[in-house]
Protein backbone atom coordinates (compact mmCIF):
# COMPACT_ATOMS: atom_id res chain seq x y z
CA UNK A 1 0.00 0.00 0.00
CA UNK A 2 1.41 3.40 -1.00
CA UNK A 3 1.68 6.30 1.48
CA UNK A 4 -1.09 8.07 -0.47
CA UNK A 5 -3.41 5.07 -0.15
CA UNK A 6 -2.57 4.78 3.57
CA UNK A 7 -3.34 8.44 4.18
CA UNK A 8 -6.63 8.10 2.31
CA UNK A 9 -7.55 5.03 4.37
CA UNK A 10 -6.70 6.78 7.65
CA UNK A 11 -8.75 9.81 6.61
CA UNK A 12 -11.76 7.59 5.86
CA UNK A 13 -11.44 5.77 9.19
CA UNK A 14 -11.26 9.08 11.07
CA UNK A 15 -14.28 10.29 9.11
CA UNK A 16 -16.24 7.17 10.02
CA UNK A 17 -15.41 7.53 13.73
CA UNK A 18 -16.49 11.17 13.71
CA UNK A 19 -19.69 10.40 11.78
CA UNK A 20 -20.67 7.56 14.12
CA UNK A 21 -20.21 9.80 17.19
CA UNK A 22 -21.97 12.78 15.61
CA UNK A 23 -24.78 10.51 14.46
CA UNK A 24 -25.40 9.61 18.12
CA UNK A 25 -25.67 13.32 19.00
CA UNK A 26 -27.98 13.89 16.03
CA UNK A 27 -30.23 10.95 16.99
CA UNK A 28 -30.39 12.11 20.62
CA UNK A 29 -31.42 15.59 19.52
CA UNK A 30 -34.08 14.14 17.21
CA UNK A 31 -35.53 12.14 20.11
CA UNK A 32 -35.37 14.86 22.74
CA UNK A 33 -35.57 18.06 20.76
CA UNK A 34 -38.95 19.64 20.24
CA UNK A 35 -39.82 22.93 18.62
CA UNK A 36 -40.64 24.38 22.02
CA UNK A 37 -37.30 23.41 23.56
CA UNK A 38 -35.42 24.69 20.51
CA UNK A 39 -37.05 28.13 20.72
CA UNK A 40 -36.48 28.21 24.49
CA UNK A 41 -32.82 27.36 23.91
CA UNK A 42 -32.53 30.30 21.49
CA UNK A 43 -34.07 32.73 23.99
CA UNK A 44 -31.81 31.57 26.83
CA UNK A 45 -28.50 31.33 24.97
CA UNK A 46 -28.55 33.51 21.83
CA UNK A 47 -27.94 37.22 22.60
CA UNK A 48 -30.20 38.59 19.84
CA UNK A 49 -33.21 36.80 21.40
CA UNK A 50 -32.39 37.40 25.06
CA UNK A 51 -35.05 40.12 25.44
CA UNK A 52 -37.88 37.78 24.52
CA UNK A 53 -39.90 36.44 27.47
CA UNK A 54 -38.95 33.01 28.78
CA UNK A 55 -41.96 30.72 28.80
CA UNK A 56 -42.89 27.13 29.41
CA UNK A 57 -41.63 24.55 26.90
CA UNK A 58 -45.15 23.18 26.80
CA UNK A 59 -46.43 26.51 25.45
CA UNK A 60 -47.97 26.35 22.00
CA UNK A 61 -44.73 26.75 20.06
CA UNK A 62 -46.29 28.28 16.93
CA UNK A 63 -47.47 31.14 19.09
CA UNK A 64 -43.97 31.46 20.52
CA UNK A 65 -42.47 31.48 17.02
CA UNK A 66 -44.52 34.55 16.11
CA UNK A 67 -42.79 36.47 18.93
CA UNK A 68 -39.44 36.20 17.14
CA UNK A 69 -38.44 38.98 14.73
CA UNK A 70 -37.79 38.43 11.05
CA UNK A 71 -34.08 38.52 10.23
CA UNK A 72 -32.17 39.02 7.00
CA UNK A 73 -28.76 37.91 5.84
CA UNK A 74 -27.50 41.48 6.08
CA UNK A 75 -28.61 41.83 9.71
CA UNK A 76 -26.92 38.57 10.66
CA UNK A 77 -23.69 39.47 8.83
CA UNK A 78 -23.45 42.83 10.62
CA UNK A 79 -24.02 41.29 14.08
CA UNK A 80 -22.70 37.75 13.62
CA UNK A 81 -21.74 37.10 17.24
CA UNK A 82 -25.23 38.05 18.46
CA UNK A 83 -26.67 35.06 16.59
CA UNK A 84 -24.33 32.43 18.12
CA UNK A 85 -25.42 30.37 21.11
CA UNK A 86 -23.12 30.84 24.12
CA UNK A 87 -23.52 27.14 24.97
CA UNK A 88 -21.23 26.02 22.14
CA UNK A 89 -17.46 26.35 21.96
CA UNK A 90 -16.57 27.77 18.52
CA UNK A 91 -13.50 25.49 18.42
CA UNK A 92 -15.82 22.47 18.60
CA UNK A 93 -18.02 23.69 15.73
CA UNK A 94 -17.75 23.68 11.96
CA UNK A 95 -17.84 26.81 9.83
CA UNK A 96 -18.96 27.19 6.23
CA UNK A 97 -20.05 30.10 4.07
CA UNK A 98 -22.93 30.67 1.72
CA UNK A 99 -22.20 31.21 -1.97
CA UNK A 100 -22.56 34.98 -1.77
CA UNK A 101 -24.73 35.05 -4.87
CA UNK A 102 -26.79 37.96 -3.57
CA UNK A 103 -24.12 39.84 -1.68
CA UNK A 104 -21.51 39.28 1.02
CA UNK A 105 -21.23 35.55 1.92
CA UNK A 106 -22.68 34.61 5.29
CA UNK A 107 -20.56 32.59 7.72
CA UNK A 108 -22.59 29.71 9.18
CA UNK A 109 -21.35 27.96 12.35
CA UNK A 110 -22.66 24.42 12.93
CA UNK A 111 -22.55 22.21 16.01
CA UNK A 112 -21.57 18.55 15.55
CA UNK A 113 -25.10 17.19 15.39
CA UNK A 114 -26.06 19.87 12.86
CA UNK A 115 -22.97 19.11 10.79
CA UNK A 116 -23.92 15.44 10.70
CA UNK A 117 -27.46 16.30 9.68
CA UNK A 118 -26.26 18.58 6.87
CA UNK A 119 -23.44 16.36 5.60
CA UNK A 120 -24.87 12.88 6.20
CA UNK A 121 -28.52 13.11 7.31
CA UNK A 122 -29.59 14.75 4.05
CA UNK A 123 -28.68 11.61 2.12
CA UNK A 124 -30.56 9.41 4.57
CA UNK A 125 -33.63 11.55 3.81
CA UNK A 126 -33.10 10.98 0.08
CA UNK A 127 -33.02 7.22 0.52
CA UNK A 128 -36.14 7.23 2.71
CA UNK A 129 -38.10 9.48 0.33
CA UNK A 130 -37.44 7.77 -3.01
CA UNK A 131 -39.29 4.42 -3.27
CA UNK A 132 -37.12 1.32 -3.47
CA UNK A 133 -33.85 3.19 -3.13
CA UNK A 134 -32.95 2.09 0.36
CA UNK A 135 -33.23 -1.59 -0.57
CA UNK A 136 -30.40 -1.18 -3.09
CA UNK A 137 -27.79 0.00 -0.56
CA UNK A 138 -24.82 -2.28 0.05
CA UNK A 139 -21.70 -1.76 2.20
CA UNK A 140 -18.94 -0.21 0.11
CA UNK A 141 -21.25 0.54 -2.83
CA UNK A 142 -21.30 4.01 -4.35
CA UNK A 143 -24.60 5.29 -2.98
CA UNK A 144 -24.28 8.94 -4.05
CA UNK A 145 -22.26 10.73 -6.70
CA UNK A 146 -22.17 14.50 -6.10
CA UNK A 147 -21.43 16.47 -9.26
CA UNK A 148 -20.04 19.94 -8.57
CA UNK A 149 -18.85 22.54 -11.07
CA UNK A 150 -17.18 24.90 -8.60
CA UNK A 151 -13.38 24.62 -9.04
CA UNK A 152 -12.88 26.09 -5.55
CA UNK A 153 -14.45 22.98 -3.99
CA UNK A 154 -12.35 19.90 -3.21
CA UNK A 155 -13.20 16.40 -4.35
CA UNK A 156 -13.80 13.97 -1.52
CA UNK A 157 -14.97 10.51 -0.50
CA UNK A 158 -17.10 9.71 2.57
CA UNK A 159 -18.20 6.45 4.13
CA UNK A 160 -21.77 6.86 5.38
CA UNK A 161 -22.57 4.90 8.58
CA UNK A 162 -26.29 5.60 8.22
CA UNK A 163 -26.39 4.01 4.76
CA UNK A 164 -24.77 0.67 5.66
CA UNK A 165 -21.31 2.16 5.18
CA UNK A 166 -21.88 2.88 1.52
CA UNK A 167 -19.76 5.51 -0.22
CA UNK A 168 -20.53 9.12 -1.10
CA UNK A 169 -18.17 10.58 -3.70
CA UNK A 170 -17.91 14.18 -4.84
CA UNK A 171 -16.23 15.03 -8.12
CA UNK A 172 -15.52 18.53 -9.41
CA UNK A 173 -15.89 19.45 -13.07
CA UNK A 174 -13.36 22.14 -13.93
CA UNK A 175 -14.64 23.15 -17.39
CA UNK A 176 -11.98 21.21 -19.32
CA UNK A 177 -14.19 19.15 -21.60
CA UNK A 178 -11.92 16.15 -22.18
CA UNK A 179 -10.77 15.88 -18.56
CA UNK A 180 -14.30 16.36 -17.25
CA UNK A 181 -15.72 13.76 -19.64
CA UNK A 182 -13.11 11.23 -18.52
CA UNK A 183 -13.81 11.98 -14.83
CA UNK A 184 -17.57 11.56 -15.26
CA UNK A 185 -17.26 8.29 -17.17
CA UNK A 186 -14.91 6.85 -14.51
CA UNK A 187 -17.28 7.92 -11.72
CA UNK A 188 -20.37 6.54 -13.46
CA UNK A 189 -18.69 3.16 -13.97
CA UNK A 190 -19.07 2.72 -10.20
CA UNK A 191 -22.85 2.60 -10.81
CA UNK A 192 -23.91 5.23 -8.25
CA UNK A 193 -27.49 4.80 -7.04
CA UNK A 194 -28.04 8.57 -6.90
CA UNK A 195 -26.50 11.41 -8.91
CA UNK A 196 -26.99 14.81 -7.32
CA UNK A 197 -25.90 18.42 -7.85
CA UNK A 198 -27.05 21.80 -9.08
CA UNK A 199 -29.22 21.58 -12.22
CA UNK A 200 -26.51 23.51 -14.06
CA UNK A 201 -23.80 21.01 -13.08
CA UNK A 202 -25.95 17.98 -14.03
CA UNK A 203 -26.85 19.68 -17.31
CA UNK A 204 -23.15 20.13 -18.09
CA UNK A 205 -22.55 16.52 -17.11
CA UNK A 206 -25.12 15.15 -19.55
CA UNK A 207 -23.66 17.37 -22.27
CA UNK A 208 -20.37 15.52 -21.67
CA UNK A 209 -21.75 11.97 -21.60
CA UNK A 210 -24.57 12.17 -24.18
CA UNK A 211 -24.09 9.21 -26.51
CA UNK A 212 -21.77 7.36 -24.10
CA UNK A 213 -22.69 3.97 -22.64
CA UNK A 214 -22.88 4.61 -18.89
CA UNK A 215 -24.81 2.87 -16.10
CA UNK A 216 -28.24 4.25 -15.34
CA UNK A 217 -28.61 5.75 -11.83
CA UNK A 218 -31.74 4.91 -9.87
CA UNK A 219 -32.52 8.58 -9.24
CA UNK A 220 -31.23 12.09 -9.90
CA UNK A 221 -31.61 14.79 -7.24
CA UNK A 222 -31.14 18.48 -8.00
CA UNK A 223 -30.94 21.46 -5.66
CA UNK A 224 -29.17 24.79 -5.33
CA UNK A 225 -30.55 26.48 -8.46
CA UNK A 226 -33.94 26.78 -10.10
CA UNK A 227 -34.82 23.59 -11.96
CA UNK A 228 -36.48 24.58 -15.23
CA UNK A 229 -38.68 22.04 -16.99
CA UNK A 230 -36.58 21.94 -20.17
CA UNK A 231 -33.49 21.15 -18.08
CA UNK A 232 -35.41 18.44 -16.18
CA UNK A 233 -36.49 16.87 -19.46
CA UNK A 234 -32.93 16.89 -20.89
CA UNK A 235 -31.46 15.28 -17.78
CA UNK A 236 -34.12 12.56 -17.61
CA UNK A 237 -33.73 11.81 -21.33
CA UNK A 238 -29.96 11.34 -21.22
CA UNK A 239 -29.59 9.59 -17.84
CA UNK A 240 -32.85 7.62 -18.26
CA UNK A 241 -33.87 8.26 -14.65
CA UNK A 242 -36.39 10.37 -12.76
CA UNK A 243 -35.32 13.78 -11.47
CA UNK A 244 -36.36 14.75 -7.94
CA UNK A 245 -36.05 18.42 -7.10
CA UNK A 246 -35.08 19.54 -3.60
CA UNK A 247 -34.71 22.85 -1.78
CA UNK A 248 -31.78 23.20 0.61
CA UNK A 249 -29.55 25.95 1.90
CA UNK A 250 -26.33 26.31 3.84
CA UNK A 251 -28.30 28.21 6.48
CA UNK A 252 -31.15 25.78 7.07
CA UNK A 253 -30.08 22.45 5.54
CA UNK A 254 -32.59 20.28 3.70
CA UNK A 255 -35.96 22.02 3.71
CA UNK A 256 -38.19 20.32 1.13
CA UNK A 257 -38.10 17.63 -1.56
CA UNK A 258 -40.34 16.12 -4.22
CA UNK A 259 -41.77 12.66 -3.87
CA UNK A 260 -42.41 10.41 -6.87
CA UNK A 261 -45.74 12.15 -7.65
CA UNK A 262 -44.15 15.61 -7.95
CA UNK A 263 -47.14 17.52 -6.57
CA UNK A 264 -44.77 20.02 -4.97
CA UNK A 265 -41.78 19.81 -2.66
CA UNK A 266 -42.82 18.33 0.70
CA UNK A 267 -41.61 20.59 3.51
CA UNK A 268 -39.85 18.64 6.28
CA UNK A 269 -42.05 20.09 8.99
CA UNK A 270 -40.30 18.15 11.76
CA UNK A 271 -37.16 20.21 11.10
CA UNK A 272 -38.24 23.23 9.02
CA UNK A 273 -41.11 25.70 9.18
CA UNK A 274 -41.83 27.84 6.12
CA UNK A 275 -43.70 31.13 6.11
CA UNK A 276 -44.55 33.53 3.29
CA UNK A 277 -43.57 37.13 4.00
CA UNK A 278 -45.67 40.01 2.68
CA UNK A 279 -43.18 42.84 2.14
CA UNK A 280 -45.84 45.56 2.07
CA UNK A 281 -47.70 44.44 5.20
CA UNK A 282 -44.51 43.31 7.01
CA UNK A 283 -46.27 40.15 8.16
CA UNK A 284 -46.36 36.48 7.21
CA UNK A 285 -48.69 33.54 6.65
CA UNK A 286 -48.01 29.81 6.47
CA UNK A 287 -49.46 29.63 2.95
CA UNK A 288 -49.49 31.98 -0.01
CA UNK A 289 -47.06 33.44 -2.52
CA UNK A 290 -44.19 35.78 -1.66
CA UNK A 291 -40.78 35.79 -0.03
CA UNK A 292 -39.90 32.52 1.67
CA UNK A 293 -39.10 32.72 5.40
CA UNK A 294 -37.50 29.69 7.06
CA UNK A 295 -37.09 28.47 10.62
CA UNK A 296 -34.87 25.42 11.07
CA UNK A 297 -34.34 23.54 14.33
CA UNK A 298 -31.29 21.68 13.01
CA UNK A 299 -28.53 24.04 14.16
CA UNK A 300 -28.49 24.88 17.87
CA UNK A 301 -25.08 26.58 17.72
CA UNK A 302 -26.43 29.24 15.35
CA UNK A 303 -30.24 29.06 15.19
CA UNK A 304 -31.89 30.40 12.05
CA UNK A 305 -35.33 31.59 13.13
CA UNK A 306 -37.73 33.43 10.79
CA UNK A 307 -34.90 33.93 8.32
CA UNK A 308 -35.85 35.82 5.16
CA UNK A 309 -34.27 33.89 2.30
CA UNK A 310 -34.83 36.40 -0.50
CA UNK A 311 -36.32 33.54 -2.56
CA UNK A 312 -39.82 33.81 -4.01
CA UNK A 313 -42.07 30.79 -3.52
CA UNK A 314 -45.63 29.54 -3.18
CA UNK A 315 -46.59 27.41 -0.17
CA UNK A 316 -49.81 25.38 -0.24
CA UNK A 317 -51.47 22.66 1.80
CA UNK A 318 -52.03 19.49 -0.23
CA UNK A 319 -53.15 15.91 0.15
CA UNK A 320 -50.51 14.15 -1.95
CA UNK A 321 -50.98 10.85 -3.75
CA UNK A 322 -48.06 9.50 -1.69
CA UNK A 323 -50.31 9.72 1.40
CA UNK A 324 -48.78 12.76 3.03
CA UNK A 325 -50.91 15.78 3.88
CA UNK A 326 -49.18 19.02 4.73
CA UNK A 327 -47.38 22.02 3.35
CA UNK A 328 -45.51 21.91 0.06
CA UNK A 329 -43.52 24.36 -2.00
CA UNK A 330 -45.82 24.19 -5.01
CA UNK A 331 -43.77 26.75 -6.90
CA UNK A 332 -40.19 27.71 -6.23
CA UNK A 333 -39.27 30.76 -8.25
CA UNK A 334 -36.02 31.40 -6.38
CA UNK A 335 -34.41 34.65 -7.38
CA UNK A 336 -35.52 34.43 -11.00
CA UNK A 337 -38.75 36.15 -9.99
CA UNK A 338 -37.89 39.57 -11.34
CA UNK A 339 -40.11 41.66 -13.60
CA UNK A 340 -39.21 43.74 -16.61
CA UNK A 341 -40.78 47.10 -17.44
CA UNK A 342 -41.25 47.61 -21.18
CA UNK A 343 -43.40 50.35 -22.70
CA UNK A 344 -44.76 51.21 -19.26
CA UNK A 345 -46.00 47.64 -18.73
CA UNK A 346 -44.72 45.15 -16.15
CA UNK A 347 -43.76 41.86 -17.83
CA UNK A 348 -43.05 38.47 -16.28
CA UNK A 349 -39.94 37.36 -18.22
CA UNK A 350 -40.86 33.69 -17.94
CA UNK A 351 -42.93 34.30 -21.09
CA UNK A 352 -39.62 33.96 -22.95
CA UNK A 353 -38.89 30.44 -21.66
CA UNK A 354 -40.55 28.71 -24.59
CA UNK A 355 -38.40 30.58 -27.12
CA UNK A 356 -35.14 29.27 -25.69
CA UNK A 357 -36.49 25.81 -24.95
CA UNK A 358 -37.66 25.39 -28.56
CA UNK A 359 -34.15 26.22 -29.79
CA UNK A 360 -32.46 23.90 -27.26
CA UNK A 361 -30.38 26.72 -25.80
CA UNK A 362 -28.47 25.06 -22.94
CA UNK A 363 -27.84 28.23 -20.95
CA UNK A 364 -28.94 31.81 -21.39
CA UNK A 365 -29.54 35.04 -19.54
CA UNK A 366 -31.87 37.93 -20.36
CA UNK A 367 -30.98 41.20 -18.68
CA UNK A 368 -32.91 44.45 -18.67
CA UNK A 369 -30.07 46.96 -18.95
CA UNK A 370 -32.22 50.08 -19.47
CA UNK A 371 -35.84 51.02 -19.87
CA UNK A 372 -37.21 49.21 -22.94
CA UNK A 373 -33.81 47.56 -23.64
CA UNK A 374 -33.08 43.84 -23.14
CA UNK A 375 -29.71 42.17 -23.53
CA UNK A 376 -29.62 38.42 -24.19
CA UNK A 377 -26.53 36.28 -23.57
CA UNK A 378 -26.28 32.74 -24.95
CA UNK A 379 -23.56 30.29 -23.90
CA UNK A 380 -21.65 29.27 -27.01
CA UNK A 381 -22.33 25.80 -28.39
CA UNK A 382 -20.52 23.61 -30.91
CA UNK A 383 -22.81 24.63 -33.77
CA UNK A 384 -21.38 26.34 -36.83
CA UNK A 385 -21.46 30.12 -37.28
CA UNK A 386 -24.43 30.05 -39.65
CA UNK A 387 -26.56 28.04 -37.23
CA UNK A 388 -25.66 30.42 -34.41
CA UNK A 389 -26.60 33.40 -36.58
CA UNK A 390 -29.98 31.82 -37.39
CA UNK A 391 -30.70 31.23 -33.71
CA UNK A 392 -29.93 34.87 -32.90
CA UNK A 393 -32.31 36.05 -35.60
CA UNK A 394 -35.05 33.68 -34.44
CA UNK A 395 -34.72 34.83 -30.81
CA UNK A 396 -34.90 38.51 -31.78
CA UNK A 397 -37.99 37.98 -33.93
CA UNK A 398 -39.84 35.84 -31.35
CA UNK A 399 -39.02 38.13 -28.42
CA UNK A 400 -40.01 41.19 -30.44
CA UNK A 401 -43.37 39.55 -31.11
CA UNK A 402 -43.96 39.26 -27.37
CA UNK A 403 -42.57 42.70 -26.42
CA UNK A 404 -42.77 44.92 -29.51
CA UNK A 405 -41.71 48.04 -27.56
CA UNK A 406 -38.38 46.53 -26.52
CA UNK A 407 -34.97 46.96 -28.09
CA UNK A 408 -33.33 43.51 -28.08
CA UNK A 409 -29.64 42.62 -28.49
CA UNK A 410 -28.48 39.00 -28.61
CA UNK A 411 -24.89 37.81 -28.34
CA UNK A 412 -23.01 34.55 -27.83
CA UNK A 413 -20.50 34.22 -24.97
CA UNK A 414 -18.26 31.54 -23.46
CA UNK A 415 -19.83 31.69 -19.98
CA UNK A 416 -22.45 33.70 -18.12
CA UNK A 417 -21.20 33.49 -14.55
CA UNK A 418 -18.37 31.95 -12.58
CA UNK A 419 -19.04 28.29 -11.65
CA UNK A 420 -19.42 28.94 -7.92
CA UNK A 421 -22.37 31.29 -8.44
CA UNK A 422 -25.99 30.65 -9.34
CA UNK A 423 -26.99 31.51 -12.88
CA UNK A 424 -30.22 33.46 -13.05
CA UNK A 425 -32.09 33.35 -16.31
CA UNK A 426 -33.62 36.79 -15.87
CA UNK A 427 -31.88 39.79 -14.32
CA UNK A 428 -33.01 43.39 -14.01
CA UNK A 429 -29.97 45.68 -13.82
CA UNK A 430 -31.91 48.86 -14.56
CA UNK A 431 -35.32 49.92 -15.79
CA UNK A 432 -34.41 53.59 -16.03
Secondary structure, DSSP 8 states (H G I E B T S, - for coil): --HHHHHHHHHHHHHHHHHHHHHHHHHHHHHH--HHHHHHHHHHHBGGGTTS----TTS-HHHHHTTS--B-HHHHHHTGGGGSBTTS-GGGSEEEE---TTSS--EEEE-HHHHHIIIIIHHHHHHHHSTTTGGG--TTSEEEEEEE--TTS--EEEEEGGGTTEEEEEEE--S-HHHHHHHHHHHHTT--SEEEE-HHHHHHHHHHHTTS-----SEEEE-SS---HHHHHHHHHHH-SEEEEEEEETTTEEEEEE-TT-SSEEE-TTTEEEEEEETTTTEEESSEEEEEEEEESS-SSS-EEEEEEEEEEEEEEEE-TTS-EEEEEEEEEETT--EEEETTEEEEGGGGHHHHHHTT-SSEEEEEEETTEEEEEEE--SS-HHHHHHHHHHHHHHHHHH-TT-EEEEEEES-SS-TTS---SEEES---
